[in-house]
Amino acid sequence: MSGPEGPEDVLAGLRRHARRLVAELAGPVRRVRLRSGETVLEVEWHGPAAPAPRTEPEPVAEPVAQPTPTTDRRAVRAPVVGTFYRSPEPGAPPFVAVGDLVRPGQVVGIVEAMKLMNEVTADQAGRVADVLVEDGKPVEYDQPLIALEPLTGRGD
């Protein structure tokens, strides 16, 4: 038998609801406010609103890898709208680099959303073929972040 929900449980539920809500909206989001009883979660993005989902990536000065994985590649995708980080903190080595092997459930990055750090995990094993988003760049829900080449079972 479980007791009444504490403030942390209520806040965690509001955060989950906010993530789903932002992910389902078709356009840019500037502000979200949710309430459950006495607990309120309010998030506001300052500066330009996040672009609408599935937009083309911004051009960059340096040449980058093709952002769309090829048919033999699988993408690790953003779980929420936010800012993508390749390492757990500034100055730390990245979670993964091109050529690394990853296993299902392995953390490959972080997306900061609403001041929360959301781990990005691989849903399958593979070798990192490309990092499709630069460190510190905004990402949309379900945007490809890391391209994985599936393991072939031939000693990969």
CNS distance restraints for C-alpha pairs under 8 A (distance, minus, plus):
assign (resid   5 and name CA) (resid   9 and name CA) 5.67 0.50 0.50
assign (resid   5 and name CA) (resid  10 and name CA) 6.45 0.50 0.50
assign (resid   6 and name CA) (resid  10 and name CA) 6.41 0.50 0.50
assign (resid   7 and name CA) (resid  11 and name CA) 6.06 0.50 0.50
assign (resid   7 and name CA) (resid  39 and name CA) 7.13 0.50 0.50
assign (resid   8 and name CA) (resid  12 and name CA) 6.02 0.50 0.50
assign (resid   9 and name CA) (resid  13 and name CA) 6.24 0.50 0.50
assign (resid  10 and name CA) (resid  14 and name CA) 6.26 0.50 0.50
assign (resid  10 and name CA) (resid  36 and name CA) 7.14 0.50 0.50
assign (resid  10 and name CA) (resid  39 and name CA) 7.09 0.50 0.50
assign (resid  11 and name CA) (resid  15 and name CA) 6.15 0.50 0.50
assign (resid  11 and name CA) (resid  39 and name CA) 6.92 0.50 0.50
assign (resid  11 and name CA) (resid  40 and name CA) 7.80 0.50 0.50
assign (resid  11 and name CA) (resid  41 and name CA) 7.15 0.50 0.50
assign (resid  12 and name CA) (resid  16 and name CA) 6.29 0.50 0.50
assign (resid  13 and name CA) (resid  17 and name CA) 6.17 0.50 0.50
assign (resid  14 and name CA) (resid  18 and name CA) 6.03 0.50 0.50
assign (resid  14 and name CA) (resid  34 and name CA) 6.67 0.50 0.50
assign (resid  14 and name CA) (resid  35 and name CA) 7.52 0.50 0.50
assign (resid  14 and name CA) (resid  36 and name CA) 7.51 0.50 0.50
assign (resid  14 and name CA) (resid  41 and name CA) 6.68 0.50 0.50
assign (resid  15 and name CA) (resid  19 and name CA) 6.19 0.50 0.50
assign (resid  15 and name CA) (resid  41 and name CA) 7.48 0.50 0.50
assign (resid  16 and name CA) (resid  20 and name CA) 6.36 0.50 0.50
assign (resid  17 and name CA) (resid  21 and name CA) 6.06 0.50 0.50
assign (resid  18 and name CA) (resid  22 and name CA) 6.06 0.50 0.50
assign (resid  18 and name CA) (resid  32 and name CA) 7.30 0.50 0.50
assign (resid  18 and name CA) (resid  34 and name CA) 7.44 0.50 0.50
assign (resid  19 and name CA) (resid  23 and name CA) 6.07 0.50 0.50
assign (resid  19 and name CA) (resid  80 and name CA) 6.35 0.50 0.50
assign (resid  19 and name CA) (resid  81 and name CA) 7.95 0.50 0.50
assign (resid  20 and name CA) (resid  24 and name CA) 6.15 0.50 0.50
assign (resid  21 and name CA) (resid  25 and name CA) 6.42 0.50 0.50
assign (resid  22 and name CA) (resid  29 and name CA) 7.04 0.50 0.50
assign (resid  22 and name CA) (resid  80 and name CA) 7.94 0.50 0.50
assign (resid  22 and name CA) (resid  81 and name CA) 7.36 0.50 0.50
assign (resid  23 and name CA) (resid  80 and name CA) 6.45 0.50 0.50
assign (resid  23 and name CA) (resid  81 and name CA) 6.89 0.50 0.50
assign (resid  23 and name CA) (resid 141 and name CA) 5.77 0.50 0.50
assign (resid  25 and name CA) (resid  29 and name CA) 7.89 0.50 0.50
assign (resid  26 and name CA) (resid  52 and name CA) 6.36 0.50 0.50
assign (resid  26 and name CA) (resid  53 and name CA) 6.66 0.50 0.50
assign (resid  27 and name CA) (resid  51 and name CA) 7.08 0.50 0.50
assign (resid  27 and name CA) (resid  52 and name CA) 4.54 0.50 0.50
assign (resid  27 and name CA) (resid  53 and name CA) 6.91 0.50 0.50
assign (resid  28 and name CA) (resid  49 and name CA) 5.60 0.50 0.50
assign (resid  28 and name CA) (resid  50 and name CA) 5.07 0.50 0.50
assign (resid  28 and name CA) (resid  51 and name CA) 5.30 0.50 0.50
assign (resid  28 and name CA) (resid  52 and name CA) 5.10 0.50 0.50
assign (resid  28 and name CA) (resid  53 and name CA) 7.97 0.50 0.50
assign (resid  29 and name CA) (resid  45 and name CA) 7.73 0.50 0.50
assign (resid  29 and name CA) (resid  49 and name CA) 6.02 0.50 0.50
assign (resid  29 and name CA) (resid  50 and name CA) 6.25 0.50 0.50
assign (resid  30 and name CA) (resid  44 and name CA) 5.72 0.50 0.50
assign (resid  30 and name CA) (resid  45 and name CA) 5.20 0.50 0.50
assign (resid  30 and name CA) (resid  46 and name CA) 7.50 0.50 0.50
assign (resid  30 and name CA) (resid  49 and name CA) 5.53 0.50 0.50
assign (resid  30 and name CA) (resid  50 and name CA) 7.55 0.50 0.50
assign (resid  31 and name CA) (resid  42 and name CA) 7.42 0.50 0.50
assign (resid  31 and name CA) (resid  43 and name CA) 5.62 0.50 0.50
assign (resid  31 and name CA) (resid  44 and name CA) 4.29 0.50 0.50
assign (resid  31 and name CA) (resid  45 and name CA) 6.33 0.50 0.50
assign (resid  32 and name CA) (resid  41 and name CA) 7.91 0.50 0.50
assign (resid  32 and name CA) (resid  42 and name CA) 5.67 0.50 0.50
assign (resid  32 and name CA) (resid  43 and name CA) 5.21 0.50 0.50
assign (resid  32 and name CA) (resid  44 and name CA) 6.46 0.50 0.50
assign (resid  33 and name CA) (resid  40 and name CA) 7.15 0.50 0.50
assign (resid  33 and name CA) (resid  41 and name CA) 5.67 0.50 0.50
assign (resid  33 and name CA) (resid  42 and name CA) 4.23 0.50 0.50
assign (resid  33 and name CA) (resid  43 and name CA) 6.39 0.50 0.50
assign (resid  34 and name CA) (resid  40 and name CA) 5.73 0.50 0.50
assign (resid  34 and name CA) (resid  41 and name CA) 5.18 0.50 0.50
assign (resid  34 and name CA) (resid  42 and name CA) 6.36 0.50 0.50
assign (resid  35 and name CA) (resid  39 and name CA) 5.72 0.50 0.50
assign (resid  35 and name CA) (resid  40 and name CA) 4.36 0.50 0.50
assign (resid  35 and name CA) (resid  41 and name CA) 6.31 0.50 0.50
assign (resid  36 and name CA) (resid  40 and name CA) 6.45 0.50 0.50
assign (resid  43 and name CA) (resid 114 and name CA) 6.07 0.50 0.50
assign (resid  44 and name CA) (resid 114 and name CA) 8.00 0.50 0.50
assign (resid  45 and name CA) (resid  49 and name CA) 6.68 0.50 0.50
assign (resid  50 and name CA) (resid  81 and name CA) 7.98 0.50 0.50
assign (resid  50 and name CA) (resid 138 and name CA) 7.60 0.50 0.50
assign (resid  50 and name CA) (resid 140 and name CA) 7.78 0.50 0.50
assign (resid  51 and name CA) (resid  55 and name CA) 7.11 0.50 0.50
assign (resid  51 and name CA) (resid 140 and name CA) 7.69 0.50 0.50
assign (resid  52 and name CA) (resid 140 and name CA) 7.73 0.50 0.50
assign (resid  53 and name CA) (resid 140 and name CA) 5.60 0.50 0.50
assign (resid  53 and name CA) (resid 141 and name CA) 6.77 0.50 0.50
assign (resid  54 and name CA) (resid 140 and name CA) 6.99 0.50 0.50
assign (resid  54 and name CA) (resid 143 and name CA) 6.86 0.50 0.50
assign (resid  60 and name CA) (resid  64 and name CA) 7.83 0.50 0.50
assign (resid  64 and name CA) (resid 132 and name CA) 7.93 0.50 0.50
assign (resid  65 and name CA) (resid 130 and name CA) 6.72 0.50 0.50
assign (resid  65 and name CA) (resid 131 and name CA) 7.83 0.50 0.50
assign (resid  65 and name CA) (resid 132 and name CA) 6.80 0.50 0.50
assign (resid  66 and name CA) (resid 132 and name CA) 7.60 0.50 0.50
assign (resid  67 and name CA) (resid 132 and name CA) 5.39 0.50 0.50
assign (resid  67 and name CA) (resid 144 and name CA) 7.72 0.50 0.50
assign (resid  68 and name CA) (resid 144 and name CA) 7.60 0.50 0.50
assign (resid  69 and name CA) (resid  73 and name CA) 5.52 0.50 0.50
assign (resid  69 and name CA) (resid  74 and name CA) 6.58 0.50 0.50
assign (resid  69 and name CA) (resid  75 and name CA) 6.61 0.50 0.50
assign (resid  69 and name CA) (resid 147 and name CA) 5.93 0.50 0.50
assign (resid  70 and name CA) (resid  74 and name CA) 7.91 0.50 0.50
assign (resid  72 and name CA) (resid 149 and name CA) 6.67 0.50 0.50
assign (resid  72 and name CA) (resid 150 and name CA) 7.35 0.50 0.50
assign (resid  73 and name CA) (resid 147 and name CA) 6.19 0.50 0.50
assign (resid  73 and name CA) (resid 148 and name CA) 5.41 0.50 0.50
assign (resid  73 and name CA) (resid 149 and name CA) 4.72 0.50 0.50
assign (resid  73 and name CA) (resid 150 and name CA) 6.49 0.50 0.50
assign (resid  74 and name CA) (resid 147 and name CA) 5.73 0.50 0.50
assign (resid  74 and name CA) (resid 148 and name CA) 5.11 0.50 0.50
assign (resid  74 and name CA) (resid 149 and name CA) 6.43 0.50 0.50
assign (resid  74 and name CA) (resid 150 and name CA) 7.15 0.50 0.50
assign (resid  75 and name CA) (resid 144 and name CA) 5.41 0.50 0.50
assign (resid  75 and name CA) (resid 145 and name CA) 6.76 0.50 0.50
assign (resid  75 and name CA) (resid 146 and name CA) 5.59 0.50 0.50
assign (resid  75 and name CA) (resid 147 and name CA) 4.56 0.50 0.50
assign (resid  75 and name CA) (resid 148 and name CA) 5.95 0.50 0.50
assign (resid  76 and name CA) (resid 120 and name CA) 7.79 0.50 0.50
assign (resid  76 and name CA) (resid 121 and name CA) 7.35 0.50 0.50
assign (resid  76 and name CA) (resid 122 and name CA) 5.81 0.50 0.50
assign (resid  76 and name CA) (resid 123 and name CA) 7.20 0.50 0.50
assign (resid  76 and name CA) (resid 144 and name CA) 5.80 0.50 0.50
assign (resid  76 and name CA) (resid 145 and name CA) 5.70 0.50 0.50
assign (resid  76 and name CA) (resid 146 and name CA) 5.08 0.50 0.50
assign (resid  76 and name CA) (resid 147 and name CA) 6.41 0.50 0.50
assign (resid  76 and name CA) (resid 148 and name CA) 7.38 0.50 0.50
assign (resid  77 and name CA) (resid 120 and name CA) 7.72 0.50 0.50
assign (resid  77 and name CA) (resid 141 and name CA) 7.71 0.50 0.50
assign (resid  77 and name CA) (resid 142 and name CA) 4.97 0.50 0.50
assign (resid  77 and name CA) (resid 143 and name CA) 5.23 0.50 0.50
assign (resid  77 and name CA) (resid 144 and name CA) 4.34 0.50 0.50
assign (resid  77 and name CA) (resid 145 and name CA) 5.38 0.50 0.50
assign (resid  77 and name CA) (resid 146 and name CA) 7.14 0.50 0.50
assign (resid  78 and name CA) (resid 111 and name CA) 7.18 0.50 0.50
assign (resid  78 and name CA) (resid 120 and name CA) 6.78 0.50 0.50
assign (resid  78 and name CA) (resid 139 and name CA) 7.05 0.50 0.50
assign (resid  78 and name CA) (resid 140 and name CA) 6.78 0.50 0.50
assign (resid  78 and name CA) (resid 141 and name CA) 5.36 0.50 0.50
assign (resid  78 and name CA) (resid 142 and name CA) 4.76 0.50 0.50
assign (resid  78 and name CA) (resid 143 and name CA) 5.29 0.50 0.50
assign (resid  78 and name CA) (resid 144 and name CA) 6.45 0.50 0.50
assign (resid  78 and name CA) (resid 145 and name CA) 6.43 0.50 0.50
assign (resid  79 and name CA) (resid 111 and name CA) 7.73 0.50 0.50
assign (resid  79 and name CA) (resid 118 and name CA) 7.79 0.50 0.50
assign (resid  79 and name CA) (resid 120 and name CA) 6.82 0.50 0.50
assign (resid  79 and name CA) (resid 141 and name CA) 5.79 0.50 0.50
assign (resid  79 and name CA) (resid 142 and name CA) 6.03 0.50 0.50
assign (resid  80 and name CA) (resid 111 and name CA) 7.12 0.50 0.50
assign (resid  80 and name CA) (resid 113 and name CA) 7.08 0.50 0.50
assign (resid  80 and name CA) (resid 118 and name CA) 7.98 0.50 0.50
assign (resid  80 and name CA) (resid 140 and name CA) 6.67 0.50 0.50
assign (resid  80 and name CA) (resid 141 and name CA) 4.56 0.50 0.50
assign (resid  80 and name CA) (resid 142 and name CA) 7.12 0.50 0.50
assign (resid  81 and name CA) (resid 111 and name CA) 7.63 0.50 0.50
assign (resid  81 and name CA) (resid 113 and name CA) 6.44 0.50 0.50
assign (resid  81 and name CA) (resid 138 and name CA) 7.64 0.50 0.50
assign (resid  81 and name CA) (resid 139 and name CA) 5.71 0.50 0.50
assign (resid  81 and name CA) (resid 140 and name CA) 4.46 0.50 0.50
assign (resid  81 and name CA) (resid 141 and name CA) 4.74 0.50 0.50
assign (resid  82 and name CA) (resid 111 and name CA) 5.64 0.50 0.50
assign (resid  82 and name CA) (resid 112 and name CA) 5.26 0.50 0.50
assign (resid  82 and name CA) (resid 113 and name CA) 4.55 0.50 0.50
assign (resid  82 and name CA) (resid 114 and name CA) 7.71 0.50 0.50
assign (resid  82 and name CA) (resid 138 and name CA) 5.62 0.50 0.50
assign (resid  82 and name CA) (resid 139 and name CA) 5.52 0.50 0.50
assign (resid  82 and name CA) (resid 140 and name CA) 6.69 0.50 0.50
assign (resid  83 and name CA) (resid 111 and name CA) 5.19 0.50 0.50
assign (resid  83 and name CA) (resid 112 and name CA) 5.09 0.50 0.50
assign (resid  83 and name CA) (resid 113 and name CA) 6.75 0.50 0.50
assign (resid  83 and name CA) (resid 136 and name CA) 5.81 0.50 0.50
assign (resid  83 and name CA) (resid 137 and name CA) 5.52 0.50 0.50
assign (resid  83 and name CA) (resid 138 and name CA) 4.30 0.50 0.50
assign (resid  83 and name CA) (resid 139 and name CA) 5.81 0.50 0.50
assign (resid  84 and name CA) (resid 109 and name CA) 7.08 0.50 0.50
assign (resid  84 and name CA) (resid 110 and name CA) 5.76 0.50 0.50
assign (resid  84 and name CA) (resid 111 and name CA) 4.46 0.50 0.50
assign (resid  84 and name CA) (resid 112 and name CA) 6.54 0.50 0.50
assign (resid  84 and name CA) (resid 133 and name CA) 7.48 0.50 0.50
assign (resid  84 and name CA) (resid 134 and name CA) 7.65 0.50 0.50
assign (resid  84 and name CA) (resid 135 and name CA) 6.00 0.50 0.50
assign (resid  84 and name CA) (resid 136 and name CA) 5.38 0.50 0.50
assign (resid  84 and name CA) (resid 137 and name CA) 5.70 0.50 0.50
assign (resid  84 and name CA) (resid 138 and name CA) 6.19 0.50 0.50
assign (resid  84 and name CA) (resid 139 and name CA) 6.40 0.50 0.50
assign (resid  85 and name CA) (resid 109 and name CA) 5.81 0.50 0.50
assign (resid  85 and name CA) (resid 110 and name CA) 5.12 0.50 0.50
assign (resid  85 and name CA) (resid 111 and name CA) 6.15 0.50 0.50
assign (resid  85 and name CA) (resid 112 and name CA) 7.67 0.50 0.50
assign (resid  85 and name CA) (resid 134 and name CA) 7.99 0.50 0.50
assign (resid  85 and name CA) (resid 135 and name CA) 4.93 0.50 0.50
assign (resid  85 and name CA) (resid 136 and name CA) 5.35 0.50 0.50
assign (resid  85 and name CA) (resid 137 and name CA) 7.70 0.50 0.50
assign (resid  86 and name CA) (resid  94 and name CA) 5.02 0.50 0.50
assign (resid  86 and name CA) (resid  95 and name CA) 6.02 0.50 0.50
assign (resid  86 and name CA) (resid  96 and name CA) 7.49 0.50 0.50
assign (resid  86 and name CA) (resid 108 and name CA) 7.14 0.50 0.50
assign (resid  86 and name CA) (resid 109 and name CA) 4.74 0.50 0.50
assign (resid  86 and name CA) (resid 110 and name CA) 6.51 0.50 0.50
assign (resid  86 and name CA) (resid 135 and name CA) 5.60 0.50 0.50
assign (resid  87 and name CA) (resid  91 and name CA) 7.95 0.50 0.50
assign (resid  87 and name CA) (resid  92 and name CA) 5.90 0.50 0.50
assign (resid  87 and name CA) (resid  93 and name CA) 5.89 0.50 0.50
assign (resid  87 and name CA) (resid  94 and name CA) 4.13 0.50 0.50
assign (resid  87 and name CA) (resid  95 and name CA) 5.35 0.50 0.50
assign (resid  87 and name CA) (resid 109 and name CA) 6.30 0.50 0.50
assign (resid  87 and name CA) (resid 110 and name CA) 7.32 0.50 0.50
assign (resid  88 and name CA) (resid  92 and name CA) 6.59 0.50 0.50
assign (resid  88 and name CA) (resid  94 and name CA) 7.38 0.50 0.50
assign (resid  88 and name CA) (resid  95 and name CA) 7.35 0.50 0.50
assign (resid  88 and name CA) (resid 109 and name CA) 7.59 0.50 0.50
assign (resid  88 and name CA) (resid 110 and name CA) 7.20 0.50 0.50
assign (resid  94 and name CA) (resid 109 and name CA) 7.77 0.50 0.50
assign (resid  95 and name CA) (resid 107 and name CA) 6.79 0.50 0.50
assign (resid  95 and name CA) (resid 108 and name CA) 5.15 0.50 0.50
assign (resid  95 and name CA) (resid 109 and name CA) 6.02 0.50 0.50
assign (resid  96 and name CA) (resid 100 and name CA) 6.22 0.50 0.50
assign (resid  96 and name CA) (resid 108 and name CA) 5.65 0.50 0.50
assign (resid  96 and name CA) (resid 109 and name CA) 7.74 0.50 0.50
assign (resid  96 and name CA) (resid 128 and name CA) 7.55 0.50 0.50
assign (resid  97 and name CA) (resid 128 and name CA) 6.67 0.50 0.50
assign (resid  97 and name CA) (resid 131 and name CA) 7.48 0.50 0.50
assign (resid  98 and name CA) (resid 127 and name CA) 7.69 0.50 0.50
assign (resid  98 and name CA) (resid 128 and name CA) 4.87 0.50 0.50
assign (resid  98 and name CA) (resid 129 and name CA) 5.48 0.50 0.50
assign (resid  98 and name CA) (resid 130 and name CA) 5.76 0.50 0.50
assign (resid  98 and name CA) (resid 131 and name CA) 6.91 0.50 0.50
assign (resid  99 and name CA) (resid 127 and name CA) 5.81 0.50 0.50
assign (resid  99 and name CA) (resid 128 and name CA) 5.12 0.50 0.50
assign (resid  99 and name CA) (resid 129 and name CA) 6.22 0.50 0.50
assign (resid 100 and name CA) (resid 127 and name CA) 5.54 0.50 0.50
assign (resid 100 and name CA) (resid 128 and name CA) 5.41 0.50 0.50
assign (resid 101 and name CA) (resid 125 and name CA) 7.41 0.50 0.50
assign (resid 101 and name CA) (resid 126 and name CA) 5.76 0.50 0.50
assign (resid 101 and name CA) (resid 127 and name CA) 4.39 0.50 0.50
assign (resid 101 and name CA) (resid 128 and name CA) 6.37 0.50 0.50
assign (resid 102 and name CA) (resid 106 and name CA) 6.36 0.50 0.50
assign (resid 102 and name CA) (resid 122 and name CA) 7.17 0.50 0.50
assign (resid 102 and name CA) (resid 124 and name CA) 7.85 0.50 0.50
assign (resid 102 and name CA) (resid 125 and name CA) 5.39 0.50 0.50
assign (resid 102 and name CA) (resid 126 and name CA) 5.48 0.50 0.50
assign (resid 102 and name CA) (resid 127 and name CA) 6.11 0.50 0.50
assign (resid 102 and name CA) (resid 128 and name CA) 7.28 0.50 0.50
assign (resid 103 and name CA) (resid 122 and name CA) 6.80 0.50 0.50
assign (resid 103 and name CA) (resid 123 and name CA) 7.89 0.50 0.50
assign (resid 103 and name CA) (resid 124 and name CA) 6.10 0.50 0.50
assign (resid 103 and name CA) (resid 125 and name CA) 4.20 0.50 0.50
assign (resid 103 and name CA) (resid 126 and name CA) 6.73 0.50 0.50
assign (resid 104 and name CA) (resid 121 and name CA) 7.40 0.50 0.50
assign (resid 104 and name CA) (resid 122 and name CA) 5.18 0.50 0.50
assign (resid 104 and name CA) (resid 123 and name CA) 4.82 0.50 0.50
assign (resid 104 and name CA) (resid 124 and name CA) 4.28 0.50 0.50
assign (resid 104 and name CA) (resid 125 and name CA) 5.18 0.50 0.50
assign (resid 105 and name CA) (resid 121 and name CA) 5.19 0.50 0.50
assign (resid 105 and name CA) (resid 122 and name CA) 5.27 0.50 0.50
assign (resid 105 and name CA) (resid 123 and name CA) 5.86 0.50 0.50
assign (resid 105 and name CA) (resid 124 and name CA) 7.41 0.50 0.50
assign (resid 106 and name CA) (resid 121 and name CA) 5.19 0.50 0.50
assign (resid 106 and name CA) (resid 122 and name CA) 5.55 0.50 0.50
assign (resid 107 and name CA) (resid 119 and name CA) 6.24 0.50 0.50
assign (resid 107 and name CA) (resid 120 and name CA) 5.61 0.50 0.50
assign (resid 107 and name CA) (resid 121 and name CA) 4.32 0.50 0.50
assign (resid 107 and name CA) (resid 122 and name CA) 6.58 0.50 0.50
assign (resid 108 and name CA) (resid 119 and name CA) 7.74 0.50 0.50
assign (resid 108 and name CA) (resid 120 and name CA) 5.75 0.50 0.50
assign (resid 108 and name CA) (resid 121 and name CA) 5.57 0.50 0.50
assign (resid 108 and name CA) (resid 122 and name CA) 6.64 0.50 0.50
assign (resid 109 and name CA) (resid 119 and name CA) 6.16 0.50 0.50
assign (resid 109 and name CA) (resid 120 and name CA) 5.03 0.50 0.50
assign (resid 109 and name CA) (resid 121 and name CA) 7.18 0.50 0.50
assign (resid 110 and name CA) (resid 117 and name CA) 6.15 0.50 0.50
assign (resid 110 and name CA) (resid 118 and name CA) 5.46 0.50 0.50
assign (resid 110 and name CA) (resid 119 and name CA) 4.60 0.50 0.50
assign (resid 110 and name CA) (resid 120 and name CA) 5.31 0.50 0.50
assign (resid 111 and name CA) (resid 117 and name CA) 5.91 0.50 0.50
assign (resid 111 and name CA) (resid 118 and name CA) 5.14 0.50 0.50
assign (resid 111 and name CA) (resid 119 and name CA) 6.50 0.50 0.50
assign (resid 111 and name CA) (resid 120 and name CA) 6.83 0.50 0.50
assign (resid 112 and name CA) (resid 116 and name CA) 5.45 0.50 0.50
assign (resid 112 and name CA) (resid 117 and name CA) 4.53 0.50 0.50
assign (resid 112 and name CA) (resid 118 and name CA) 5.98 0.50 0.50
assign (resid 113 and name CA) (resid 117 and name CA) 6.54 0.50 0.50
assign (resid 113 and name CA) (resid 118 and name CA) 7.20 0.50 0.50
assign (resid 125 and name CA) (resid 150 and name CA) 6.62 0.50 0.50
assign (resid 125 and name CA) (resid 151 and name CA) 6.76 0.50 0.50
assign (resid 126 and name CA) (resid 148 and name CA) 5.34 0.50 0.50
assign (resid 126 and name CA) (resid 149 and name CA) 5.30 0.50 0.50
assign (resid 126 and name CA) (resid 150 and name CA) 4.48 0.50 0.50
assign (resid 126 and name CA) (resid 151 and name CA) 5.08 0.50 0.50
assign (resid 127 and name CA) (resid 148 and name CA) 5.30 0.50 0.50
assign (resid 127 and name CA) (resid 149 and name CA) 5.16 0.50 0.50
assign (resid 127 and name CA) (resid 150 and name CA) 6.57 0.50 0.50
assign (resid 127 and name CA) (resid 151 and name CA) 6.82 0.50 0.50
assign (resid 128 and name CA) (resid 146 and name CA) 6.94 0.50 0.50
assign (resid 128 and name CA) (resid 147 and name CA) 6.04 0.50 0.50
assign (resid 128 and name CA) (resid 148 and name CA) 4.68 0.50 0.50
assign (resid 128 and name CA) (resid 149 and name CA) 6.45 0.50 0.50
assign (resid 129 and name CA) (resid 146 and name CA) 7.62 0.50 0.50
assign (resid 129 and name CA) (resid 147 and name CA) 5.37 0.50 0.50
assign (resid 129 and name CA) (resid 148 and name CA) 5.27 0.50 0.50
assign (resid 129 and name CA) (resid 149 and name CA) 5.95 0.50 0.50
assign (resid 130 and name CA) (resid 146 and name CA) 5.88 0.50 0.50
assign (resid 130 and name CA) (resid 147 and name CA) 5.03 0.50 0.50
assign (resid 130 and name CA) (resid 148 and name CA) 7.19 0.50 0.50
assign (resid 131 and name CA) (resid 145 and name CA) 6.25 0.50 0.50
assign (resid 131 and name CA) (resid 146 and name CA) 4.67 0.50 0.50
assign (resid 131 and name CA) (resid 147 and name CA) 6.39 0.50 0.50
assign (resid 132 and name CA) (resid 144 and name CA) 6.85 0.50 0.50
assign (resid 132 and name CA) (resid 145 and name CA) 5.03 0.50 0.50
assign (resid 132 and name CA) (resid 146 and name CA) 5.51 0.50 0.50
assign (resid 132 and name CA) (resid 147 and name CA) 6.97 0.50 0.50
assign (resid 133 and name CA) (resid 137 and name CA) 6.84 0.50 0.50
assign (resid 133 and name CA) (resid 139 and name CA) 7.99 0.50 0.50
assign (resid 133 and name CA) (resid 145 and name CA) 5.52 0.50 0.50
assign (resid 133 and name CA) (resid 146 and name CA) 7.57 0.50 0.50
assign (resid 139 and name CA) (resid 143 and name CA) 6.49 0.50 0.50
assign (resid 151 and name CA) (resid 156 and name CA) 5.86 0.50 0.50
assign (resid 152 and name CA) (resid 156 and name CA) 6.55 0.50 0.50
